[in-house]
């Protein structure tokens, strides 16, 4: 996220020189949305990896693990589809 923020700062400088204040305004509106999307994707990805590693450590039945994983993927897809509809 730090690299993405630094990229945004440099991008703002070049957009300010090339496009002007309207381009800077547009990127300032979109940047928080991309940070929110990145935060949610990291949250779901880290949560899924921790969940799967715990289930594998417990040596649960493979079908139960696949069922839980498919439920997690479906919920994630529905969430991001809903966010996509909002924006």
C-alpha positions in Angstrom: 0.0 0.0 0.0 3.0 2.3 0.6 4.3 1.8 -2.9 0.8 2.4 -4.3 0.6 5.7 -2.3 4.0 6.8 -3.6 2.9 5.9 -7.1 -0.1 8.1 -6.7 2.0 11.0 -5.5 4.3 10.8 -8.6 1.2 10.2 -10.8 -0.4 13.4 -9.4 2.7 15.4 -10.3 2.7 14.2 -13.9 -1.1 14.5 -14.3 -0.9 18.0 -12.9 1.6 19.0 -15.5 -0.1 17.3 -18.4 -3.8 17.5 -17.8 -4.3 20.1 -15.1 -6.4 20.4 -12.0 -9.4 18.4 -13.5 -7.1 15.4 -13.9 -5.9 15.7 -10.4 -9.5 16.0 -9.1 -10.4 12.8 -11.0 -7.6 10.8 -9.6 -8.2 12.1 -6.1 -11.7 10.8 -6.3 -10.7 7.4 -7.6 -7.7 6.8 -5.4 -9.6 6.2 -2.1 -11.9 3.7 -4.0 -8.9 1.7 -5.2 -7.4 1.7 -1.7 -10.7 0.4 -0.3 -10.8 -2.3 -2.9 -7.2 -3.3 -2.2 -7.9 -3.4 1.5 -10.9 -5.7 1.0 -9.0 -8.0 -1.3 -6.2 -8.2 1.2 -8.6 -8.9 4.0 -10.4 -11.7 2.1 -7.1 -13.2 0.8 -5.4 -13.2 4.1 -8.5 -14.5 5.9 -8.9 -17.3 3.4 -5.3 -18.4 3.7 -5.4 -18.4 7.5 -8.7 -20.3 7.4 -7.4 -22.9 5.1 -4.2 -23.4 7.0 -6.1 -23.8 10.2 -8.4 -26.4 8.6 -5.5 -28.3 7.1 -3.8 -28.3 10.5 -6.9 -29.8 12.1 -6.9 -32.5 9.4 -10.6 -32.1 8.7 -12.2 -34.2 6.0 -11.4 -32.9 2.5 -15.0 -32.6 1.4 -15.8 -30.3 4.4 -12.7 -28.2 3.5 -13.9 -27.9 -0.1 -17.4 -27.0 1.1 -16.1 -24.3 3.3 -13.8 -23.0 0.6 -16.5 -22.9 -2.0 -18.8 -21.0 0.5 -16.0 -18.5 1.1 -15.5 -17.9 -2.6 -19.2 -17.5 -3.3 -19.6 -15.0 -0.5 -16.5 -13.1 -1.7 -17.8 -13.0 -5.3 -21.2 -11.9 -4.2 -19.7 -9.1 -2.1 -17.5 -7.8 -4.9 -20.4 -8.1 -7.3 -22.5 -5.9 -5.0 -19.7 -3.4 -4.7 -19.4 -3.4 -8.5 -23.1 -2.6 -8.8 -22.7 0.3 -6.4 -19.9 1.9 -8.4 
